[in-house]
């Protein structure tokens, strides 16, 4: 896959958020939403801290971006996330009308884009999103493994 310098910058920002999650003893996932080459939303996992099962990095980034632009539709935006989205997050991204998902590493247990199924290819969905992955894959995988080693 081909990634630009801007892609790398945005994924580095998502990685910074994943590290913040790690420091707060949350699963280390970070996400940023980009429109016109500007970050308009940021999120990291805060499920434990907020006592909210929906407080995934992607959902928090969607909420942040929607609040910033005053609209729940995020047409023309991309999300950079350090881990393949689950079904809940993928559906929220579809409903928000993002154009792209760029993620760092696959999630073999709950990843909805290419690991356990190909949710975005469901013909019933009313919005199509492109995706690519592998940018900062090694760094994200290492951070996640470090987190789970500490938990065991």
N, C-alpha and C positions, 0 to 999 in steps of 0.2 A: 504494500500500500504506500502511496505517496502522501507525505505530510509536509506542509509548508512551515516556515519559521513562525508564522502567526499561530498555526495549529499547536506548535510546540509551546509557545508562550501561554496559550490558553490552558493546555493540559498541565503545564507547570503550576498554574494558578489552582487548578483542581487538585493537584498533588499536595500543594500547601494546605488546602482545606482538609484533605485526607489525613495529613499529619496532625492537624488540630483535633480531628476526631480521635485519633490514636491517643493523644495526650489527655483527652477527656474520657478515656476508657470506653470509647465507642468503636464499633467496627470502622476501620479507617477507609471511608469513601468520601470523596469530594466531588463537587460538580459546579460548573459555571455555565451560564447562559450568555450567549454572545449575539448581538445584533449590530450590523454595520461595523464590524471589527472592534466593538466595545463591549466589555463585560457589563451586563445589566442585571445579572442575578447570580447569587452565590449560595451554596448550601453544603453542609456536611452532615453526616449522620448524627442525629441527636435523639434516637429512639429511647435510650435509657434516661438521659437527662430530662427529657420532656415527658416521659411516660406516655409516649404516643407511637404506636406501631407504624403509623404512616410517615413518621419523621425521617424518611430516607433522604439522602443527600439530594437526589433529583427532585423530590417533592419540595424540599426546602428551597432549592434554587428556583423552581417554578413559582413558588409563592413570592420569593424576593423579586424576581423579574416582573411578575404581574403587578406587584405593588408599585414598583418603580415606574412602569409605563402606564399604569392605571387601566389595564386591560388583561383579561384572562386569556385572550388569544395572543399568541406569540409568533405570529406569522413572520417568516423570513429569519427566524432565529435558529441557532444551533446550540446543542448542549454538549459539553465536554465533561465526561465522567470517568472516574478511575476504575470502575467496575461495570461489567455488563448489567444493564437494568433488568430488574425482575418484571413480572407481568403487571403489577400495580403501577410501577413507574413508567413502563412502556405505554400503558393505556393513558396515563395522565399526559405523557409527552405527545401522544397522538391527539388527544382532546385539546391540548394547547396549540396544536397546529405548527409545531416546530418543523424545520426542513431537514435537519441533520442530527444524528447522534454519532459522536465520536467517543469511543471508549477505549480504555487502556488494556484491560485484560478480561478474559472470559470468566464467567461464574458457572462452574460445572454443575452446581446443585440447583440453582434457581434462575440462571440466565435465560431470558426469553427471546433473545434475538438470534442466537446461533448455537447455544449450548444444549438446552433441553428441547427447544423447538424454534420455529421461525415465525414468531407471533406477528411480525410486521408484514409478512406475506399473506396473512389471512384476507381472503377476498371480501369478507363482510365489512372490513374496516373502511370508513369513508374518507380517510386521509392517508396518504402514502408518505413515508419518511425514508430517507436514505441513511445508511450507516456504514461506518468503517471502524476498524479497531487495530490495536497493536502499538499505538503510540504510547511510550513509557510503560509498556507491558511488564518488563523486568522489574522496574522500580515499584510499580503498584503491587505486583505479585509478592515481592520481597516484603513490603510493608504489611500486607495482609497476613502472610505466613508468620512474620514476627509477632503480630498481634495475637494470633491464635496459639502460638507456642507459649506466650505469657499467660494465656487463659487456662492452659491445661496443667 
